[in-house]
Amino acid sequence: MNDTRFTPDELSTLREHGVVLFAGRVIFDAQPPMPEAQIAAVQAACAGPIPEALLALWTTTAGGRLDYDLSLEMNGNLEGISWTELFWNGNDGYHDLQGWIEHELELAEEAAQEGGTPWSGKLTHLPFGGFEYTDRIYAVVEPGAEQGQIVAWKKGLPPAWTHALHEDSVNTVAADLHGAFAALHLDEDPLAPTSDYFSGQTLLEYLDDRHEEHGLDLDLMDKLVAFYSRAVVDWRTPLAEGTLRHHASLARVALRHAIGADDGELVAQLAAAGVGFDGPLQGSALATDVAVGHGAFAAAAALVRAGAPVAADALRNIDGQISPELTQALLDNGAEPNVQAIVKCAACGAPASAHLIAQACTAAGIDVPPAFIEDRDAMLLDLEGTLVKMQGGAYSHYLGQEGIAQRIEHLRTFRL
């Protein structure tokens, strides 16, 4: 990929609309180039030279937004990294470059004091992108073998966040900035998404606004979208050629697509092609966990039939009308029954599955009735509180008011 498929006039027009191209990727809401004095101030805070590629980026744009997918292994999890921002000076929010530099300097000084070691007063890792306070992207500016590498940091979340990282983690994105930009990709075609939320959505909305409100030429916009869409990963060709099993990252994208589209036939195709379903697919969640949690029950059933592993806590992820057949298959293949899953099935309008899990709980020696009443009442209290907030206009929920009310009714009428 390169930028030469656009004429200089087209690139100039895109720049007027806040869009620049760098290393084969699209940056939007792009800021003006960084003045030399600001670059010098950043350099003065670093233990070694700022990588040439980062300097090239800053002399193109001092910051902006990105809209791509990026996944890294972290502490045994497969984590999605939110690299949506390129920090810039003058931003008063989470994306202020100088603010993050000062934050890192403070942390480094505190760490040196706690460790009783001398500190140079300089950054070894320069923060230049990320998302709010949970994800950050750094360039290594410490002289040595790792200088110029791009690394990602992700904040650990509380234990209540099932399958998420529970401690801060770091991993290398690429050996340099161009490699890091090349790692940015699109799991799905943004013009044919399989879900309501997808990478590309924000960029497309931005471009629509530039067209409708600021006169961006439609042909140029379409050309930019076509360029942007070249980042969509191609797993279909290796699947057709019978080589997908040799490309783990592509196979995971294909599997996520199958789950997103609830395509049991594609799951079967992937299994027949020798694609393995072991290991995490999203965070620490197995493929069956992800499918059950997304209500992709056809895909989940196909995964179980193909011998995909079933986690002991798979039933905790239920959030839809799961069939008794799939519920029994999960129980038969390693899922452990629990009272919380009974309540979830009842709330989702899956009474037959709720009864199956209740029977399995009883067989496992769990005293179901009192535990069910306690968990049901707690969920009712939470749902009723949510509904009141939504009716007051101060709260939104993915189920909507009707969906919340329906779950309340299901819980009130369910009997063990």
Secondary structure, 3 states (H helix, E strand, C coil): CCHHHCCHHHHHHHHHCCEEEECCEEEECCCCCCCHHHHHHHHHCECCCCCHHHHHHHCCCCCEECCCECEEEECCEEEECCCCEECECCCCCCCEHHHHHHHHHHHHHHHHHHHCCCCCCCECEEEEEEECCCEEEEEECCCCCCCCCEEEEECCCCCCCCCCCCCCEEEEEECCHHHHHHHCEECCCCCCCCCCCCCCHHHHHHHHHHHHHHCCCHHHHHHHHHHHHHHECCCHHHHHHCCHHHCHHHHHHHHHHHHHCCCHHHHHHHHHCCCCCCCCCEECECHHHHHHHCCCHHHHHHHHHCCCCCCCCHHHHCCCCCCHHHHHHHHHCCCCCCHHHHHHHHHCCCHHHHHHHHHHHHHCCCCHHHHHHHHHHHHHHHHHHHHHHHHCCCCCCCCHHHHHHHHHHHHHHCCC
